[in-house]
Amino acid sequence: MPGGLLIHPFYSPNILSLFSIAFAMLVLIWALKIKNQ
């Protein structure tokens, strides 16, 4: 969101990147569990 980026120029991108990395790791773990079954 542009407003959030203007208010917190350093805080918002870091939170978004952390969420994206955590989501990607969860998807990888889920995919490995499906393959093992």
C-alpha positions as CSV (number, residue, x, y, z in Angstrom):
1,M,0.0,0.0,0.0
2,P,1.5,3.4,-1.0
3,G,0.2,5.1,2.1
4,G,1.8,2.6,4.4
5,L,5.1,2.8,2.5
6,L,5.1,6.6,2.8
7,I,4.3,6.4,6.6
8,H,6.8,3.6,7.3
9,P,9.3,3.5,4.4
10,F,11.6,1.0,6.1
11,Y,9.2,-1.0,8.2
12,S,6.6,-2.1,5.7
13,P,8.9,-3.7,3.1
14,N,10.7,-5.7,5.8
15,I,7.4,-7.0,7.1
16,L,6.2,-7.9,3.6
17,S,9.4,-9.7,2.8
18,L,9.3,-11.7,6.1
19,F,5.7,-12.8,5.3
20,S,6.6,-13.8,1.8
21,I,9.7,-15.8,3.0
22,A,7.6,-17.5,5.7
23,F,4.8,-18.3,3.2
24,A,7.3,-19.8,0.8
25,M,8.9,-22.0,3.5
26,L,5.4,-23.2,4.5
27,V,4.6,-24.1,0.9
28,L,7.9,-26.0,0.6
29,I,7.3,-28.0,3.8
30,W,3.7,-28.7,2.7
31,A,4.8,-29.9,-0.7
32,L,7.5,-32.2,0.9
33,K,4.8,-33.7,3.2
34,I,2.6,-34.4,0.2
35,K,5.4,-36.0,-1.7
36,N,6.4,-38.2,1.3
37,Q,2.8,-39.5,1.6
